[in-house]
C-alpha cells in the first residue's frame, strides 16, 4: 500500500485546535512552544483561547495551522509511526510549508517565521477592498479558466485554486472577480460566490509578496525532504531544495493545482491519504478527485492511536 501525508491550508483554523494533542503528548506541546519562541509571542494562547477573528488573520492562521499539523505528526511519531511510511507529502498552499517542515526541509522555527512573513506579505500586497476571491462550483477547470479570461477585461482575474473536479476558486481585482461570478452562473455553475478572504491569493496581484518570499527563502537553511513533495504549482514530485525554493516563490502568484496533484499521486500508486492537522477539507477534495483513494485524518489523540495501529499494521 502506498500512502501520502497531506497538510491543510487556510480556512481550517478553529479556536482550540491542537490543544488536546498538546495535553496528551509532550512532543506535540513542544511544537507549540517552539513556534511561540520563534515568533516571540504566545501564538498558542491565541490558538487555544483567543478570538476566531484574530486567529483568522492571515499572519496568524498560517503559522497556527502549521503548528497544529506538526503537533499531530509529532504525536504520531511519539507512538512509533514515522513520516517515512508515506511515499509523498503534499499540502494546500500554506500546507506545503507544513509538509516541508514535516519532511525536514525546514526546521519548525524557520517554518513559523517564514509563514508569519508570508502571511504579512500576502496581506500587505494588495490594499483591502481592491481584490477578491470567489468559489465556482459545478464547472471544470477549463470552463472556469475561460470565464476568468473573459471577466478580466484588462484587470487581473485568474483561476487560483483547482481544488477538485467541481470546485475552482478565482482570484483578482474585485470588479473582475464579480464579473467572473456572473459569467460562471450564466455558464451553468451550480454556485458562484465571493469568499470571505482578506486578500486575492494565488494571482498576479501577489507579486510583491512573491518578492518578499524570494528574499526570505534565500536566507533559510534547506534540506532535501525525507519524503518527496508533490508541489502545488507543478503537480508532480520534487526533492531538490533549490527547485523547492523556486516553486515556493512561484506558488505565491501561481495556481494551487490540487486536483492534478491528487491525480498524480494516484497515478504513482497512492491508495490512501492521511490529512494531518486541523479539519477534513482536503480529504473531501481527495474523495471528489478519486473515490478509489481511502482518506484518513489525524487531528486528535484518538486519531493518533488508531493511525499507529493502521500504519504499523
C-alpha positions as CSV (number, residue, x, y, z in Angstrom):
1,X,0.0,0.0,0.0
2,X,1.3,3.5,-0.9
3,X,0.2,6.5,1.1
4,X,0.5,10.2,1.1
5,X,0.5,12.6,4.1
6,X,-1.4,15.8,3.2
7,X,-1.5,19.1,5.1
8,X,-4.4,21.6,5.2
9,X,-4.4,25.2,4.2
10,X,-6.1,28.4,5.3
11,X,-9.7,28.1,6.3
12,X,-9.2,25.0,8.5
13,X,-8.4,27.1,11.6
14,X,-10.5,26.9,14.7
15,X,-10.0,28.1,18.3
16,X,-8.8,25.2,20.4
17,X,-7.2,23.2,17.6
18,X,-4.3,21.0,18.7
19,X,-4.9,21.6,22.4
20,X,-5.9,18.1,23.2
21,X,-2.8,16.8,21.4
22,X,-0.6,19.2,23.4
23,X,-2.1,18.0,26.6
24,X,-1.8,14.3,25.7
25,X,1.7,14.4,24.1
26,X,4.7,16.3,25.4
27,X,6.2,16.1,21.8
28,X,3.1,17.9,20.5
29,X,3.3,20.5,23.2
30,X,7.0,21.1,22.3
31,X,6.0,22.1,18.8
32,X,3.7,24.9,20.0
33,X,6.4,26.0,22.5
34,X,8.9,26.1,19.6
35,X,6.6,28.2,17.4
36,X,5.9,30.6,20.3
37,X,9.6,31.1,20.9
38,X,10.4,31.5,17.2
39,X,7.7,34.2,16.8
40,X,8.4,35.9,20.1
41,X,4.8,35.7,21.2
42,X,2.3,33.2,22.7
43,X,0.6,32.2,19.5
44,X,-0.5,29.0,21.3
45,X,-2.6,31.2,23.7
46,X,-4.4,32.7,20.6
47,X,-4.9,29.3,19.1
48,X,-6.4,27.8,22.2
49,X,-8.1,30.7,24.0
50,X,-8.2,33.7,21.6
51,X,-10.8,35.1,19.3
52,X,-11.6,33.5,16.0
53,X,-11.3,36.8,14.1
54,X,-7.7,37.2,15.4
55,X,-6.8,33.6,14.6
56,X,-8.2,34.0,11.1
57,X,-5.8,36.9,10.3
58,X,-3.5,35.5,7.6
59,X,-0.3,36.2,9.5
60,X,-1.7,34.2,12.5
61,X,-3.6,31.4,10.7
62,X,-0.7,30.3,8.6
63,X,1.8,29.5,11.4
64,X,-1.0,28.3,13.6
65,X,-2.2,25.7,11.2
66,X,1.4,24.6,10.6
67,X,2.0,24.2,14.3
68,X,-1.2,22.1,14.7
69,X,-0.2,19.8,11.8
70,X,3.3,19.3,13.1
71,X,2.0,18.7,16.6
72,X,-0.2,15.9,15.2
73,X,2.8,14.5,13.4
74,X,5.0,14.6,16.5
75,X,2.3,12.8,18.4
76,X,2.2,10.1,15.7
77,X,6.0,9.8,15.9
78,X,5.8,9.5,19.7
79,X,3.6,6.5,19.3
80,X,6.1,4.8,16.9
81,X,5.0,5.7,13.4
82,X,7.3,7.7,11.2
83,X,6.7,10.0,8.3
84,X,8.6,7.7,6.1
85,X,5.6,5.3,6.0
86,X,4.4,7.8,3.3
87,X,5.5,7.8,-0.3
88,X,4.7,11.5,-0.7
89,X,3.9,14.6,1.2
90,X,1.7,17.5,-0.1
91,X,-0.1,20.5,1.3
92,X,-2.6,23.0,0.1
93,X,-1.0,26.5,-0.2
94,X,0.5,27.2,3.3
95,X,0.1,23.4,3.9
96,X,3.0,23.0,1.5
97,X,5.2,24.6,4.2
98,X,3.8,22.2,6.8
99,X,4.6,19.3,4.5
100,X,8.2,20.5,4.1
101,X,8.7,21.0,7.8
102,X,7.3,17.5,8.4
103,X,9.8,16.1,5.9
104,X,12.7,18.0,7.4
105,X,13.3,20.6,4.6
106,X,12.8,23.4,7.1
107,X,13.1,23.5,10.9
108,X,9.8,24.2,12.7
109,X,11.1,27.5,13.9
110,X,12.1,28.6,10.4
111,X,8.8,27.5,9.0
112,X,6.9,29.5,11.6
113,X,8.9,32.6,10.8
114,X,8.5,32.0,7.0
115,X,4.8,31.7,7.4
116,X,4.5,34.8,9.6
117,X,6.4,36.7,6.9
118,X,4.3,35.1,4.1
119,X,1.0,35.9,5.8
120,X,2.0,39.6,6.3
121,X,3.4,39.9,2.8
122,X,0.3,38.4,1.2
123,X,-2.0,40.7,3.3
124,X,0.1,43.8,2.5
125,X,0.5,43.1,-1.2
126,X,-3.0,44.4,-2.1
127,X,-4.9,47.2,-0.2
128,X,-8.1,46.0,1.5
129,X,-11.1,46.3,-0.9
130,X,-9.0,46.1,-4.1
131,X,-9.0,42.3,-4.6
132,X,-11.4,39.4,-4.0
133,X,-11.7,35.6,-4.5
134,X,-14.7,33.6,-5.5
135,X,-15.6,29.9,-5.4
136,X,-17.1,28.4,-8.6
137,X,-18.9,25.1,-8.1
138,X,-20.1,22.8,-10.8
139,X,-17.8,23.9,-13.6
140,X,-14.5,22.2,-14.5
141,X,-11.1,23.9,-14.5
142,X,-11.1,24.7,-18.3
143,X,-14.5,26.3,-18.1
144,X,-13.5,28.4,-15.1
145,X,-10.3,29.5,-16.9
146,X,-12.4,30.6,-19.8
147,X,-14.7,32.5,-17.5
148,X,-11.7,34.2,-15.8
149,X,-10.1,35.3,-19.1
150,X,-13.4,36.8,-20.3
151,X,-14.0,38.5,-16.9
152,X,-10.6,40.1,-16.7
153,X,-11.2,43.0,-19.2
154,X,-7.7,44.4,-18.6
155,X,-7.7,43.6,-14.9
156,X,-6.4,40.5,-13.1
157,X,-8.7,37.5,-12.8
158,X,-7.1,34.0,-12.6
159,X,-8.1,30.5,-11.7
160,X,-6.3,30.4,-8.3
161,X,-7.2,27.0,-6.8
162,X,-8.1,23.9,-8.8
163,X,-9.4,22.0,-5.8
164,X,-11.4,19.2,-7.3
165,X,-13.5,18.4,-10.4
166,X,-16.3,20.7,-9.4
167,X,-14.6,23.4,-7.3
168,X,-12.4,26.1,-8.7
169,X,-11.5,29.4,-7.0
170,X,-10.8,32.6,-8.9
171,X,-8.8,35.5,-7.7
172,X,-8.0,39.0,-8.8
173,X,-9.4,42.6,-8.9
174,X,-12.8,42.7,-7.2
175,X,-14.7,44.0,-10.2
176,X,-13.2,41.3,-12.4
177,X,-14.0,38.6,-9.9
178,X,-17.6,39.9,-9.6
179,X,-17.8,39.7,-13.4
180,X,-16.5,36.1,-13.2
181,X,-19.2,35.2,-10.7
182,X,-21.9,36.4,-13.1
183,X,-20.3,34.8,-16.1
184,X,-19.9,31.5,-14.2
185,X,-23.6,31.5,-13.3
186,X,-24.5,32.2,-16.9
187,X,-22.2,29.3,-18.0
188,X,-24.1,26.8,-15.7
189,X,-22.3,26.9,-12.4
190,X,-24.2,25.3,-9.6
191,X,-23.0,28.1,-7.3
192,X,-20.6,31.0,-7.6
193,X,-20.0,33.3,-4.6
194,X,-17.4,35.7,-3.2
195,X,-15.3,34.2,-0.4
196,X,-14.7,36.0,3.0
197,X,-11.0,36.4,2.5
198,X,-8.8,39.3,3.3
199,X,-6.7,39.4,0.0
200,X,-6.7,37.9,-3.5
201,X,-4.3,35.0,-3.0
202,X,-2.6,33.0,-5.8
203,X,-2.8,35.6,-8.6
204,X,-0.6,38.2,-10.2
205,X,-1.6,40.8,-7.6
206,X,0.5,38.9,-5.1
207,X,3.7,39.8,-7.0
208,X,5.0,42.0,-4.1
209,X,4.6,39.1,-1.7
210,X,6.5,36.8,-4.1
211,X,9.4,39.1,-3.9
212,X,9.3,39.2,-0.1
213,X,9.3,35.4,0.0
214,X,12.1,35.0,-2.5
215,X,14.3,37.1,-0.2
216,X,13.1,35.3,3.0
217,X,13.6,31.8,1.5
218,X,17.1,32.6,0.2
219,X,18.1,33.3,3.8
220,X,16.8,30.0,5.3
221,X,18.7,26.7,5.6
222,X,17.0,24.0,3.5
223,X,17.5,20.2,3.2
224,X,16.2,17.7,0.7
225,X,12.8,16.4,2.1
226,X,12.9,12.9,3.6
227,X,9.8,12.1,1.5
228,X,9.2,13.7,-1.9
229,X,6.9,16.7,-2.1
230,X,4.1,16.9,-4.6
231,X,4.3,20.6,-5.3
232,X,1.3,22.9,-5.8
233,X,2.4,24.6,-8.9
234,X,3.9,21.6,-10.6
235,X,1.5,18.8,-9.5
236,X,4.5,16.4,-9.5
237,X,7.1,15.2,-7.1
238,X,10.2,17.3,-6.3
239,X,13.1,16.7,-3.8
240,X,15.8,19.2,-4.9
241,X,16.0,22.1,-2.3
242,X,16.8,24.8,-5.0
243,X,13.8,23.7,-7.1
244,X,11.5,23.6,-4.0
245,X,12.6,27.2,-3.1
246,X,11.8,28.4,-6.6
247,X,8.4,26.6,-6.6
248,X,7.5,28.2,-3.2
249,X,8.1,31.6,-4.7
250,X,6.1,30.8,-7.8
251,X,3.3,29.4,-5.6
252,X,2.5,32.9,-4.2
253,X,1.2,34.1,-7.6
254,X,0.5,30.7,-9.2
255,X,-2.4,28.3,-9.1
256,X,-2.7,25.6,-6.5
257,X,-3.1,22.6,-8.7
258,X,-4.6,20.3,-6.0
259,X,-6.9,18.2,-8.3
260,X,-3.9,17.4,-10.5
261,X,-1.7,16.7,-7.5
262,X,-4.1,14.1,-6.2
263,X,-4.4,12.6,-9.7
264,X,-0.6,12.5,-9.9
265,X,-0.3,10.7,-6.6
266,X,-3.0,8.2,-7.6
267,X,-1.1,7.5,-10.9
268,X,2.0,6.9,-8.8
269,X,0.1,4.2,-6.9
270,X,-1.1,6.1,-3.8
271,X,-4.2,4.4,-2.4
272,X,-4.5,6.2,0.9
273,X,-4.1,9.8,2.1
274,X,-3.7,10.9,5.7
275,X,-4.7,14.5,6.4
276,X,-2.5,15.7,9.3
277,X,-3.8,18.6,11.4
278,X,-7.0,20.7,11.6
279,X,-10.2,19.9,9.7
280,X,-11.0,17.5,6.9
281,X,-11.4,19.8,3.9
282,X,-8.6,18.2,1.9
283,X,-10.0,14.7,2.5
284,X,-13.2,15.8,0.9
285,X,-11.4,17.2,-2.1
286,X,-9.4,13.9,-2.5
287,X,-12.6,11.9,-2.4
288,X,-14.1,14.0,-5.1
289,X,-11.0,13.7,-7.3
290,X,-10.6,9.9,-6.9
291,X,-13.0,7.8,-5.0
292,X,-10.6,4.8,-5.1
293,X,-8.2,6.6,-2.6
294,X,-9.1,6.0,1.0
295,X,-9.0,9.1,3.2
296,X,-8.0,9.2,6.9
297,X,-7.4,12.1,9.4
298,X,-5.1,12.7,12.3
299,X,-6.2,15.7,14.3
300,X,-6.9,14.4,17.8
301,X,-5.3,12.0,20.3
302,X,-7.8,9.2,19.5
303,X,-6.9,9.6,15.8
304,X,-3.2,9.1,16.6
305,X,-3.8,5.8,18.4
306,X,-6.0,4.5,15.6
307,X,-3.5,5.7,13.0
308,X,-0.5,4.0,14.6
309,X,-2.3,0.7,14.5
310,X,-3.2,1.1,10.8
311,X,0.2,2.5,9.7
312,X,2.3,-0.2,11.6
313,X,-0.2,-3.0,10.9
